[in-house]
């Protein structure tokens, strides 16, 4: 009987979806601000500045890996040291 109930709840969540009408208050835990739906348990991320739900774009931007820092090397005597390549030998046999 629990298998049938699990399948029914799965299709209920997929087809019409949860309306997330019953939510907790806004939490901030480990620098993450969110609300939780009391019906399905989904975390709904919030912006701590605007206190509004984050859009999909804002969520992707927060998860994006930061770009490496650009290094500016002045042209001069030390340039030859900065531009030297390191010979790497493969350890594969």
C-alpha distance (Angstrom), angle and dihedral (degrees) to the residues before:
residue distance angle dihedral
X1 . . .
X2 3.84 . .
X3 3.82 90.0 .
X4 3.80 90.7 57.0
X5 3.80 90.5 47.1
X6 3.81 91.0 50.3
X7 3.81 91.7 49.4
X8 3.81 91.2 47.8
X9 3.81 92.6 49.9
X10 3.82 90.0 47.3
X11 3.81 92.6 54.7
X12 3.80 91.5 42.2
X13 3.79 89.4 56.0
X14 3.81 94.3 44.3
X15 3.81 101.8 43.4
X16 3.81 108.5 39.1
X17 3.79 94.1 7.3
X18 3.75 129.2 -152.8
X19 3.79 115.8 -62.8
X20 3.84 91.2 -149.1
X21 3.79 88.9 -139.6
X22 3.82 94.5 146.1
X23 3.81 110.3 58.6
X24 3.78 136.8 161.5
X25 3.75 123.9 -118.8
X26 3.81 118.2 -82.6
X27 3.81 113.8 -77.1
X28 3.80 129.5 -164.4
X29 3.80 111.3 -160.4
X30 3.82 124.1 163.3
X31 3.82 91.9 -10.1
X32 3.82 92.4 -53.3
X33 3.81 119.1 115.6
X34 3.80 117.6 -158.8
X35 3.80 149.3 135.8
X36 3.79 125.5 -131.1
X37 3.80 125.4 -137.2
X38 3.80 108.6 -126.4
X39 3.82 92.5 -150.6
X40 3.81 103.0 49.6
X41 3.83 103.6 11.4
X42 3.81 95.9 -123.6
X43 3.81 117.5 156.5
X44 3.80 111.7 -128.5
X45 3.83 109.4 -160.3
X46 3.79 117.1 -136.0
X47 3.77 133.9 -165.5
X48 3.81 110.5 -115.4
X49 3.82 89.9 -150.9
X50 3.81 101.3 50.4
X51 3.84 97.8 21.5
X52 3.80 90.3 -135.5
X53 3.80 129.4 120.5
X54 3.80 113.8 -86.7
X55 3.79 118.6 -112.0
X56 3.80 121.1 -124.8
X57 3.82 89.7 -104.1
X58 3.81 92.5 53.1
X59 3.81 90.4 50.0
X60 3.82 91.5 51.0
X61 3.81 91.0 48.5
X62 3.80 91.5 52.1
X63 3.80 91.7 50.9
X64 3.82 94.2 45.6
X65 3.76 117.0 112.2
X66 3.81 111.0 -111.9
X67 3.78 114.9 -111.6
X68 3.80 115.6 -108.5
X69 3.76 116.6 -99.2
X70 3.80 115.5 -93.5
X71 3.77 113.2 -123.3
X72 3.81 119.8 -147.5
X73 3.79 115.1 -156.4
X74 3.80 117.4 -167.5
X75 3.81 116.1 -126.6
X76 3.76 110.9 -111.3
X77 3.77 142.8 81.8
X78 3.81 94.0 -32.8
X79 3.82 92.1 54.9
X80 3.79 92.5 84.8
X81 3.81 89.2 56.9
X82 3.80 92.7 48.9
X83 3.81 93.5 48.6
X84 3.80 97.0 48.9
X85 3.77 114.0 118.0
X86 3.75 123.4 -137.3
X87 3.79 116.1 -128.5
X88 3.77 108.5 -131.2
X89 3.73 120.0 -165.0
X90 3.74 119.7 -153.8
X91 3.77 115.9 -117.3
X92 3.80 91.1 -156.7
X93 3.77 114.2 114.1
